[in-house]
Amino acid sequence: MQKMISALTDRQRYWLGHVQACEASGKSMAEYAASQGIAACAMYGGKKTLVKKGALPVMRPTRFQQAQVMETAASNQWRIGLPNSVSVAFVGEVDARALTSIFHQ
């Protein structure tokens, strides 16, 4: 990895530092860029270049998460928790078509 970093230009090392600091901060790229007074689009561009050069791993967001029933609902109030900490809550009767429309939006 050190060999890869030394092969980067000064500008690419600049963006690598910011991308690594962003990941360590736990903030989104846009939040981090705003907190540093950097244009988010420039930061995304810098990251894209680093991925192309192999200095950063290719990371594709997971589009689908497996959901499982935590408990059966006794009323018409529903809460579905997904493994990525996203939850969906709603009230009313639910059938397969309604669930499909909720999760495919």
Buried (B, 14 or more C-beta within 10 A) or exposed (E): EEEEEEEBEEEBBEBBEBBEEBEEEEBEBEEBBEEEEBEBEEBBEBBEBBBEBEBBEEEEEEEEEEBEEEEEEEEEEBEBEBEEEEEEEEEEEBEEEEBEEEEEE
